[in-house]
Amino acid sequence: MNKFNMNKFFQYLRTDTFRKNLIGALIGLTVFFLLIVFGLRQYTRHNESVIVPELKGLLVDDAIKTLQAQGFEYDVDSVYQVDAKPGLVIEQDPDPATKVKKNRTLYLTIITRTAPEVAFPDLIEKTFVEARAILNSYGLKLGDTTYIPDIARDVVLDVKFGGERLNAGRPIPKGSTVGLVLGDGRGANEVVVPDLIGLTLEQVRFALQGNSLTLGTVNYMGPVTDSLSATVISQTPTPEDPMVSIGTPINIALANE
């Protein structure tokens, strides 16, 4: 810039036009700055934080009333838990006592009122320990365990649900209780002693044959006028005794009524 132009520039700085433009620019910048500051405060609601209430342990209806009364928005998700009270708030985000802005959305997790269904797993030929672990992983409960003669010890042979056979793949409510039928490890070498009380000698022979047992001693108690109509009044072993080996003789006593 030459000397002539420099002189014109300094002369312009001393004019009223320059002073007016400078003052206008400064006022404009100040207004713009103030608008930004107050606008951000309004947008972020500066110094308007509120405390998040404790909602865990409340029923969802009560929790929602609390949130609405304090001006919060909310979003509800649900999970299922066995033996948990339906509608109960178990988780919240943000945590209680946290400071947040007004109208903040709080996220609640509640216990669902309806149990979801699961496809029942295949437990046949699984060991008892394996079956119990699988049931637990599916959110199912183990009920009664029944043992029947089988060479496989503590191995699942059948599954019962509501008194009926439960096949793999059938949908059942999560949290349901199922029973297991297990092998006792003794196989077909032992059988349950049948109840013979009240049977005639002919009926006894038929019952013992069907259970792979033999007839032992036969005693008549008191005067017996008709041996064909005499019925069993006692037996050994009894049905209450443990299982016996195939071919075990059963002793009976008969009498006329």
C-alpha positions as CSV (number, residue, x, y, z in Angstrom):
1,M,0.0,0.0,0.0
2,N,1.5,3.4,-1.0
3,K,1.7,6.5,1.1
4,F,-1.4,8.1,-0.6
5,N,-3.6,5.1,0.1
6,M,-2.4,5.0,3.7
7,N,-3.4,8.6,4.2
8,K,-6.8,8.0,2.8
9,F,-7.3,5.0,5.1
10,F,-6.4,6.9,8.3
11,Q,-8.6,9.7,7.2
12,Y,-11.5,7.2,6.9
13,L,-10.9,6.0,10.4
14,R,-11.5,9.5,11.7
15,T,-14.9,9.8,9.9
16,D,-18.4,9.5,11.5
17,T,-19.2,6.8,9.0
18,F,-16.5,4.5,10.3
19,R,-17.4,5.2,13.9
20,K,-21.1,4.4,13.1
21,N,-20.1,1.2,11.3
22,L,-17.8,0.1,14.1
23,I,-20.4,0.8,16.8
24,G,-23.0,-1.1,14.8
25,A,-20.7,-4.1,14.3
26,L,-19.9,-4.2,18.0
27,I,-23.5,-4.0,18.9
28,G,-24.3,-6.8,16.4
29,L,-21.6,-9.0,17.8
30,T,-22.8,-8.4,21.3
31,V,-26.4,-9.2,20.5
32,F,-25.3,-12.3,18.6
33,F,-23.2,-13.5,21.5
34,L,-26.0,-12.9,24.0
35,L,-28.5,-14.8,21.8
36,I,-26.2,-17.8,21.6
37,V,-25.6,-17.8,25.4
38,F,-29.3,-17.5,26.3
39,G,-30.4,-19.8,23.5
40,L,-28.1,-22.5,24.8
41,R,-29.3,-22.0,28.3
42,Q,-32.9,-22.3,27.2
43,Y,-32.2,-25.3,25.0
44,T,-30.3,-27.2,27.8
45,R,-32.6,-25.8,30.5
46,H,-29.5,-24.6,32.5
47,N,-29.8,-25.1,36.2
48,E,-33.1,-26.9,35.9
49,S,-32.0,-30.4,36.9
50,V,-34.3,-32.7,39.0
51,I,-33.6,-35.8,41.1
52,V,-34.6,-39.2,39.7
53,P,-37.0,-40.9,42.1
54,E,-36.6,-44.5,43.5
55,L,-38.8,-46.7,41.3
56,K,-37.4,-50.2,41.8
57,G,-39.8,-52.3,43.9
58,L,-42.9,-50.4,42.9
59,L,-45.7,-51.8,40.7
60,V,-45.5,-50.3,37.2
61,D,-48.8,-48.4,37.6
62,D,-47.5,-46.7,40.8
63,A,-44.2,-45.9,39.1
64,I,-45.8,-44.3,36.1
65,K,-48.0,-42.1,38.3
66,T,-44.8,-40.9,40.1
67,L,-43.1,-40.1,36.9
68,Q,-46.1,-38.3,35.4
69,A,-46.5,-36.2,38.6
70,Q,-42.8,-35.1,38.4
71,G,-42.9,-34.4,34.6
72,F,-40.8,-37.3,33.4
73,E,-41.2,-39.3,30.2
74,Y,-40.9,-43.1,30.4
75,D,-40.3,-46.2,28.4
76,V,-41.2,-49.6,29.7
77,D,-39.6,-53.0,28.8
78,S,-40.5,-56.4,30.3
79,V,-38.8,-59.6,31.2
80,Y,-40.1,-62.8,32.8
81,Q,-38.8,-64.3,36.0
82,V,-40.0,-67.4,37.8
83,D,-41.7,-66.7,41.1
84,A,-41.4,-62.9,40.7
85,K,-44.5,-60.7,41.1
86,P,-45.9,-59.6,37.8
87,G,-45.8,-55.8,37.1
88,L,-42.9,-55.2,39.5
89,V,-40.2,-52.7,38.5
90,I,-36.9,-54.4,38.8
91,E,-34.5,-52.0,37.0
92,Q,-34.5,-48.3,36.1
93,D,-32.2,-46.1,34.1
94,P,-31.0,-43.6,35.2
95,D,-30.4,-44.8,38.7
96,P,-32.3,-43.3,41.7
97,A,-31.0,-40.0,43.1
98,T,-29.3,-39.1,39.7
99,K,-29.7,-35.4,38.6
100,V,-31.2,-35.1,35.2
101,K,-32.9,-32.4,33.1
102,K,-36.7,-32.0,33.2
103,N,-38.8,-34.1,30.9
104,R,-36.0,-36.7,30.7
105,T,-37.1,-40.2,29.5
106,L,-36.6,-42.9,32.2
107,Y,-36.3,-46.5,31.2
108,L,-38.1,-49.1,33.3
109,T,-37.8,-52.9,33.3
110,I,-40.7,-54.8,34.8
111,I,-41.8,-58.4,35.3
112,T,-44.1,-59.5,32.6
113,R,-47.6,-60.8,33.6
114,T,-47.6,-63.7,31.1
115,A,-44.9,-66.4,31.0
116,P,-43.4,-66.9,27.5
117,E,-43.5,-70.3,26.1
118,V,-40.4,-72.4,25.4
119,A,-40.0,-75.5,23.2
120,F,-39.4,-78.4,25.6
121,P,-35.9,-79.8,25.2
122,D,-35.1,-83.5,24.5
123,L,-34.2,-85.1,27.8
124,I,-34.6,-88.8,26.9
125,E,-31.5,-90.8,27.7
126,K,-29.9,-87.8,29.5
127,T,-28.5,-88.4,33.0
128,F,-30.4,-86.9,35.9
129,V,-27.7,-84.3,36.4
130,E,-27.7,-83.3,32.8
131,A,-31.5,-83.1,32.6
132,R,-31.7,-81.0,35.8
133,A,-29.1,-78.5,34.3
134,I,-31.0,-78.4,31.0
135,L,-34.3,-77.7,32.7
136,N,-32.7,-74.9,34.7
137,S,-31.2,-73.3,31.6
138,Y,-34.7,-73.3,30.0
139,G,-36.3,-71.7,33.0
140,L,-38.2,-74.9,33.9
141,K,-38.7,-76.5,37.3
142,L,-37.9,-80.1,38.3
143,G,-40.9,-81.8,40.0
144,D,-41.3,-85.4,41.1
145,T,-38.8,-88.1,40.1
146,T,-40.1,-91.6,39.6
147,Y,-37.9,-94.7,39.3
148,I,-38.8,-97.8,37.3
149,P,-36.9,-101.0,36.6
150,D,-34.2,-100.4,33.9
151,I,-30.6,-101.3,33.5
152,A,-29.7,-97.6,33.0
153,R,-29.3,-96.0,36.4
154,D,-30.5,-92.3,36.9
155,V,-31.1,-92.0,33.1
156,V,-34.3,-90.2,31.9
157,L,-36.7,-92.7,30.3
158,D,-39.8,-90.4,30.2
159,V,-41.0,-86.9,31.1
160,K,-44.4,-86.0,32.6
161,F,-46.2,-82.7,32.5
162,G,-49.7,-82.4,34.1
163,G,-49.9,-86.2,34.4
164,E,-49.2,-86.7,30.7
165,R,-46.2,-87.6,28.6
166,L,-44.3,-84.6,27.5
167,N,-42.5,-84.9,24.1
168,A,-39.5,-82.8,23.0
169,G,-40.4,-79.7,21.1
170,R,-43.8,-79.1,22.7
171,P,-44.3,-75.5,23.8
172,I,-44.9,-75.1,27.5
173,P,-44.9,-71.9,29.7
174,K,-41.6,-70.9,31.1
175,G,-41.5,-71.7,34.8
176,S,-43.6,-74.9,34.5
177,T,-42.8,-77.9,36.6
178,V,-42.1,-81.3,35.0
179,G,-41.5,-84.8,36.4
180,L,-38.9,-87.2,35.3
181,V,-39.1,-91.0,35.0
182,L,-35.7,-92.5,35.7
183,G,-34.2,-96.0,35.5
184,D,-33.2,-97.6,38.8
185,G,-30.3,-99.5,37.4
186,R,-31.7,-102.9,38.4
187,G,-33.3,-103.7,35.1
188,A,-35.7,-106.6,34.7
189,N,-33.9,-108.8,37.3
190,E,-36.2,-107.4,40.1
191,V,-40.0,-106.9,40.2
192,V,-42.5,-105.3,42.5
193,V,-44.4,-107.8,44.7
194,P,-48.1,-107.8,43.7
195,D,-50.9,-107.4,46.3
196,L,-52.5,-110.8,46.6
197,I,-54.9,-110.1,49.6
198,G,-58.4,-111.2,48.7
199,L,-57.5,-113.4,45.8
200,T,-58.3,-117.1,45.4
201,L,-55.5,-119.7,44.9
202,E,-56.2,-119.8,41.2
203,Q,-56.1,-116.0,40.9
204,V,-52.8,-116.0,42.9
205,R,-51.2,-118.4,40.5
206,F,-52.2,-116.2,37.6
207,A,-51.0,-113.0,39.2
208,L,-47.6,-114.5,40.2
209,Q,-47.0,-115.9,36.7
210,G,-47.7,-112.5,35.2
211,N,-45.0,-111.0,37.5
212,S,-42.4,-113.7,36.9
213,L,-42.8,-114.9,40.6
214,T,-43.5,-118.4,42.0
215,L,-45.9,-119.7,44.5
216,G,-44.3,-120.6,47.8
217,T,-45.9,-122.3,50.8
218,V,-49.7,-122.3,51.0
219,N,-51.3,-122.4,54.5
220,Y,-55.0,-122.6,55.3
221,M,-56.1,-120.7,58.4
222,G,-59.0,-122.1,60.5
223,P,-61.6,-124.5,59.1
224,V,-61.7,-124.4,55.4
225,T,-65.0,-125.7,54.0
226,D,-64.2,-124.8,50.3
227,S,-60.6,-124.5,49.3
228,L,-61.5,-123.1,45.9
229,S,-63.3,-120.1,47.4
230,A,-60.7,-119.5,50.1
231,T,-59.0,-116.2,49.7
232,V,-55.6,-114.8,50.8
233,I,-55.5,-113.1,54.2
234,S,-51.7,-112.7,54.4
235,Q,-48.6,-113.0,52.2
236,T,-44.8,-112.8,52.4
237,P,-43.1,-110.8,51.0
238,T,-45.6,-108.0,51.0
239,P,-46.2,-105.2,48.5
240,E,-44.6,-102.8,51.0
241,D,-41.3,-104.8,50.9
242,P,-38.5,-103.8,48.5
243,M,-38.5,-105.3,45.0
244,V,-37.6,-108.9,44.8
245,S,-35.7,-111.0,42.2
246,I,-37.5,-112.7,39.4
247,G,-38.6,-116.2,40.5
248,T,-38.9,-115.4,44.2
249,P,-41.5,-117.6,45.9
250,I,-44.4,-115.8,47.6
251,N,-45.9,-117.5,50.6
252,I,-49.6,-117.1,51.3
253,A,-52.2,-118.0,53.9
254,L,-55.8,-118.6,52.9
255,A,-59.1,-118.7,54.8
256,N,-62.8,-118.9,54.1
257,E,-64.7,-115.7,55.0
